[in-house]
Amino acid sequence: MEARILEFGALLRHHGLRLSTSETLDALNALEGTGLGSRELVREVLRATMVKRSTDAATFDELFDLFFSGLGDAIKEVGEEGSQQVSETARDYQELLDQLQKLLENNDVELSEVAKALMEHDDGTLEQKIREAMEQAKGEGEGGGEGRTREGRLGHALGEQMGLSDIARELGQLSEELEGMGLDPETAAKLRELIRQRLADLADMMKRAAKLETARKEKRPGDPTRLGDLGEKSFYYLSEDEIRRMKEAVSRLAQRLKNVVSIKRSRAKRGTFDLQRTLRHNTQFGGIPFDVHFDRRKKHKPQIVVLCDVSDSVRNVSRFMLQFVYSLQDLYSKVRSFIFVADIGEVTRLFEDLEINEAVDQALRGDVINVFAHSDFGRAFKSFHSDHLSIINRRTTVIVLGDARNNYNLAHEWVMRDIQQRAKQVLWLNPESQNTWGFGDSEMDRYGPFCDFVEECRNLNQLYRVIDRLVIS
């Protein structure tokens, strides 16, 4: 169980929950005290020790059901359905199992571990073996398999890892040998039916295991995009329909982060505990802190400046970034956005005067700057430095989104140095794979040293994680 809890903790972290190793160990210690009396008890203990933010509770519950309940319940359900096919009552079914077990012992029949677990109706061992085989099958299930769905490929790989064909031959041979063990024809027929049904049950268990694993991967609990594999698809290869679906997802992401920040700020309104003021105002009570004071220093909303490369290679990610930031603009005291290819132009006013999608479309079709020019980051940055550097101060977060492909023009990286010296922080999001940075005409090795945070951002899920970190941290 300890290994499963550690694995579950890693799954929670993967889906965005803030969970340290020490907190996972606290969960294990708590379970030692309460025991594993019921699934709901385990759920409540783990939720109490692993969930710190109310916004994460729904994600935790969904992951818990997928991780702990799915396969075990599926195996139990398959077994119950199979027993009803063989016998009218549970008692008759158990008598058949006992009779088969006694027959195997008397005839010194050795079965493989999985076959033995099937004949003994040992659901615990079956679950363990299927989980172990699933870990080996996952990599194979991601491969080709022409004409098969992902679920079908995974089920086929799982069957191979479990050795389903060998188990079928083993149990088929056992079924043929039953009458030679001194059984009457009627009893032998019942046991053959039992063996046949348990083999069918195993195939059904593996089918459901593959379905659960596929659902867990595609549903991506805790991922507000709800796009499955599309959320991992590179911005370079999106169709028009996929862009439309992602626009809807961006709106959901923005609303989620608004809710999270609203909760965070409401909790922070009273300020932090002020020890000196508390002690000073409680001298009349002999130093006992009846009257607690908090630091009520004014919290300033941050400012955002966005510089978006809108050349062909990154136009989709720029679209989503502009839409996303303006969906969140009420969280900031000021948001100003600029687009560039070789020239740079401000599009802030578009978003003040137009509906957001219309503003994005107008910004990207060439009304503000020539979007069909060859990229020249250095020229665009130099123009920004000349005309707009004064808008950046110590409350400003600067977000640059671009591939840094400069067509071998002058990089003018000193502009990024000056921006970093004036800004609160500088973030650079690059839609190219990190393996390509600094090669060819990429200037990331020149711009990167003057950024506080540089991150690969090739798909919507990566963009979401970056913005989540920006807004919530």
Buried (B, 14 or more C-beta within 10 A) or exposed (E): EEEEBBEBBEBBBEBBBEBEEEBBBBBBEBBEEEEEEEBEEBBEBBBEBBBEBEBBEEBBBBBBBBBBEBBBBBBBEBBEEBBEEBBEEEEEBEEBBEBBBEBBEEEEBEBEEBBBBBBBBBBEBBBEBBBEBBEBBBEBBEEEBEEEEBBBBBBBBBBBBBBBEEBBEBBBEBBEEBBEBEBEEEBBEBBBBBBBBBBEBBBBBBBBBBBBBBBBBEEBBBBBBEBBEBBBBBBBEBEEEBEEBBBEBBBBBBEBBBEBBEEEEEEEEEEEEBEEBBEEBBEEEEEEEEEEBEEEEEEEEBBBBBBBBBBEBBBBBBBBBBBBBBBBBEBBEBBBBBBBBBBBBBBBEBBEEBEBEEBBBBBBEEEBBEBEBEBBBBBBBBBBBEEBEEBBEEBBBBBBBBBBBBBEBEBBBBBBEBBBEBBBBBBBBBBBEEEBBEEEBBBBEBBBEBBEBBBBBBBBBBBBBBBBEBBBE
